[in-house]
Amino acid sequence: MPGIEESKCILVTGATAGIGRALALSLAKLPSKPKVIAAGRRQNRLDELRKEGLETLQLDLDTDALTLKKSVDSILDKYPQLDAVILNAGVQYEFDFKKEVDINKLLSEVNINYTAVVTMITYLTPHFLKLSESGRPSFIIPVTAGLGIVPAVWTPGYSASKAAIHSFTTSLRVQLNDTNVRVLEIIPPLVESELHDDAGTTDKLTKLWMPLDEYIDVTMQGLRNGDTIISTGKSFSLYEKFDKEKDGTIALMKEAREKW
Ligand SMILES: NC(=O)c1ccc[n+]([C@@H]2O[C@H](COP(=O)([O-])OP(=O)(O)OC[C@H]3O[C@@H](n4cnc5c(N)ncnc54)[C@H](OP(=O)(O)O)[C@@H]3O)[C@@H](O)[C@H]2O)c1
């Protein structure tokens, strides 16, 4: 199976911090020298990445489909060689349903983690299918979470949004499996990043999380191999325990549907 080193131009969302930033920088250092477009909202951080030789794009994913369509159109105008996207941007909030829940915050979390990812994929896929027809591989790579397999009850919106994108990714992979569009999935465990700053749990989690460098080494290896599921640690154990067997059922369902 082709790996990410076949890619000429890679868009990474959520590249201004944590996993996305580290991945974008590592991808740009691959011997194959792909063009890497780092996307995020914080302009000062994008400026730093530009100094490191990356292309940058200010992009707020917490928006509507039409705005995202315009963004995708302008990305493809500027980078017609785009052949990989890592949909990494994400937020995580805690909600306690025994107290007041900020519905706007919850809906924004679902929008960033799920709706925007599906919208980006919807608008990018026709471009990737055209590449596929010309014999070129391309990659759609959502970043989900172990909490999408087994939810953390204090982050109900986050866990559900990651479960949803995990399920969507599986369907997309099976739909596109007779094309050159490869649908991979990165399922991180608890990793050093800024994700938990909003909940104020970062200090406590520093004792438990996987150091970012270590995590990126494993993930880059998976991307180079072109592994379908790129995971490690607790998330990988959860995937193996609860999800791996689903593949057989999915194949049977697809077979039955094709006979209708
Ligand atoms: N770290 C973990 O323990 C862990 C575990 C499992 C899964 N994950 C997943 O890994 C991915 C990366 O998370 P991380 O841990 O690296 O978190 P992080 O350090 O908080 O980085 C999140 C990134 O998402 C971007 N982002 C947030 N809201 C955005 C918006 N409205 N529009 C565009 N970009 C936005 C941020 O950039 P700006 O603020 O500049 O926009 C930032 O670059 C997420 O999908 C997360 O769910 C992380």
The ligand as an SDF file (V2000), in Angstrom:
LIG
                    3D

 48 52  0  0  0  0  0  0  0  0999 V2000
   -3.6810   15.2130   22.7590 N   0  0  0  0  0  0  0  0  0  0  0  0
   -4.4520   14.1710   23.0320 C   0  0  0  0  0  0  0  0  0  0  0  0
   -4.3940   13.6070   24.1390 O   0  0  0  0  0  0  0  0  0  0  0  0
   -5.3760   13.6340   21.9860 C   0  0  0  0  0  0  0  0  0  0  0  0
   -5.9230   12.3580   22.1730 C   0  0  0  0  0  0  0  0  0  0  0  0
   -6.7800   11.8540   21.2030 C   0  0  0  0  0  0  0  0  0  0  0  0
   -7.0770   12.5910   20.0840 C   0  0  0  0  0  0  0  0  0  0  0  0
   -6.5320   13.8390   19.9360 N   0  0  0  0  0  0  0  0  0  0  0  0
   -6.9010   14.5950   18.7350 C   0  0  0  0  0  0  0  0  0  0  0  0
   -5.7450   15.0640   18.0960 O   0  0  0  0  0  0  0  0  0  0  0  0
   -6.0420   16.2700   17.3870 C   0  0  0  0  0  0  0  0  0  0  0  0
   -5.0180   17.3270   17.7280 C   0  0  0  0  0  0  0  0  0  0  0  0
   -5.1730   17.6680   19.0870 O   0  0  0  0  0  0  0  0  0  0  0  0
   -3.9930   18.2120   20.0120 P   0  0  0  0  0  0  0  0  0  0  0  0
   -3.9880   17.3370   21.1840 O   0  0  0  0  0  0  0  0  0  0  0  0
   -2.7620   18.4200   19.2360 O   0  0  0  0  0  0  0  0  0  0  0  0
   -4.6690   19.6050   20.4670 O   0  0  0  0  0  0  0  0  0  0  0  0
   -4.1260   21.1010   20.5360 P   0  0  0  0  0  0  0  0  0  0  0  0
   -2.7150   21.1540   20.9770 O   0  0  0  0  0  0  0  0  0  0  0  0
   -5.1340   21.8200   21.3710 O   0  0  0  0  0  0  0  0  0  0  0  0
   -4.2470   21.5990   19.0230 O   0  0  0  0  0  0  0  0  0  0  0  0
   -5.5040   21.7480   18.4240 C   0  0  0  0  0  0  0  0  0  0  0  0
   -5.3650   22.4170   17.0730 C   0  0  0  0  0  0  0  0  0  0  0  0
   -6.6750   22.5910   16.5170 O   0  0  0  0  0  0  0  0  0  0  0  0
   -6.8010   23.9240   16.0480 C   0  0  0  0  0  0  0  0  0  0  0  0
   -8.1720   24.4060   16.1410 N   0  0  0  0  0  0  0  0  0  0  0  0
   -8.9590   24.4980   17.2450 C   0  0  0  0  0  0  0  0  0  0  0  0
  -10.1220   25.1020   16.9440 N   0  0  0  0  0  0  0  0  0  0  0  0
  -10.0640   25.4000   15.6160 C   0  0  0  0  0  0  0  0  0  0  0  0
  -10.9580   26.0360   14.7220 C   0  0  0  0  0  0  0  0  0  0  0  0
  -12.1420   26.5470   15.1250 N   0  0  0  0  0  0  0  0  0  0  0  0
  -10.5850   26.1680   13.4310 N   0  0  0  0  0  0  0  0  0  0  0  0
   -9.4030   25.7200   13.0110 C   0  0  0  0  0  0  0  0  0  0  0  0
   -8.5040   25.1010   13.8080 N   0  0  0  0  0  0  0  0  0  0  0  0
   -8.8340   24.9520   15.0990 C   0  0  0  0  0  0  0  0  0  0  0  0
   -5.8520   24.7440   16.9480 C   0  0  0  0  0  0  0  0  0  0  0  0
   -5.3730   25.8790   16.2440 O   0  0  0  0  0  0  0  0  0  0  0  0
   -5.8850   27.3850   16.4040 P   0  0  0  0  0  0  0  0  0  0  0  0
   -6.3160   27.5580   17.8350 O   0  0  0  0  0  0  0  0  0  0  0  0
   -4.7100   28.2110   16.0100 O   0  0  0  0  0  0  0  0  0  0  0  0
   -7.0070   27.4730   15.4260 O   0  0  0  0  0  0  0  0  0  0  0  0
   -4.7060   23.7740   17.1510 C   0  0  0  0  0  0  0  0  0  0  0  0
   -3.7760   23.8970   16.1160 O   0  0  0  0  0  0  0  0  0  0  0  0
   -7.4700   16.6640   17.7930 C   0  0  0  0  0  0  0  0  0  0  0  0
   -8.3830   16.2530   16.7980 O   0  0  0  0  0  0  0  0  0  0  0  0
   -7.6930   15.8450   19.0580 C   0  0  0  0  0  0  0  0  0  0  0  0
   -9.0460   15.5620   19.2860 O   0  0  0  0  0  0  0  0  0  0  0  0
   -5.6890   14.3740   20.8480 C   0  0  0  0  0  0  0  0  0  0  0  0
  1  2  1  0
  2  3  2  0
  2  4  1  0
  4  5  1  0
  4 48  2  0
  5  6  2  0
  6  7  1  0
  7  8  2  0
  8  9  1  0
  8 48  1  0
  9 10  1  0
  9 46  1  0
 10 11  1  0
 11 12  1  0
 11 44  1  0
 12 13  1  0
 13 14  1  0
 14 15  2  0
 14 16  1  0
 14 17  1  0
 17 18  1  0
 18 19  2  0
 18 20  1  0
 18 21  1  0
 21 22  1  0
 22 23  1  0
 23 24  1  0
 23 42  1  0
 24 25  1  0
 25 26  1  0
 25 36  1  0
 26 27  1  0
 26 35  1  0
 27 28  2  0
 28 29  1  0
 29 30  1  0
 29 35  2  0
 30 31  1  0
 30 32  2  0
 32 33  1  0
 33 34  2  0
 34 35  1  0
 36 37  1  0
 36 42  1  0
 37 38  1  0
 38 39  2  0
 38 40  1  0
 38 41  1  0
 42 43  1  0
 44 45  1  0
 44 46  1  0
 46 47  1  0
M  CHG  2   8   1  16  -1
M  END
$$$$
